[in-house]
Amino acid sequence: MVIARRNTREISPLLAPVYLACGLLQVEVADVQRFALHHAVLMAMTLLLSTGPITLAPRPERGLVRRR
């Protein structure tokens, strides 16, 4: 019994504008992809560094801490 059939030949709707822009600007798609990868890594590192330190230890809840 087939519940859902997925078309494996679907492409992202963002791919067509990339090919259109590359065609209009007369640049290679590979060059655009390399630029986009560097840009994405730079943005990810900037966001990670700007958020500050992230602690992995859970915070104690208010009810568990005894105060005198």
Rosetta blueprint (number, residue, H / E / L):
1 M L
2 V L
3 I L
4 A L
5 R L
6 R L
7 N L
8 T L
9 R L
10 E L
11 I L
12 S L
13 P L
14 L L
15 L H
16 A H
17 P H
18 V H
19 Y H
20 L H
21 A H
22 C H
23 G H
24 L H
25 L H
26 Q L
27 V L
28 E L
29 V H
30 A H
31 D H
32 V H
33 Q H
34 R H
35 F H
36 A H
37 L H
38 H H
39 H H
40 A H
41 V H
42 L H
43 M H
44 A H
45 M H
46 T H
47 L H
48 L H
49 L H
50 S H
51 T L
52 G L
53 P L
54 I L
55 T L
56 L L
57 A L
58 P L
59 R L
60 P L
61 E L
62 R H
63 G H
64 L H
65 V L
66 R L
67 R L
68 R L
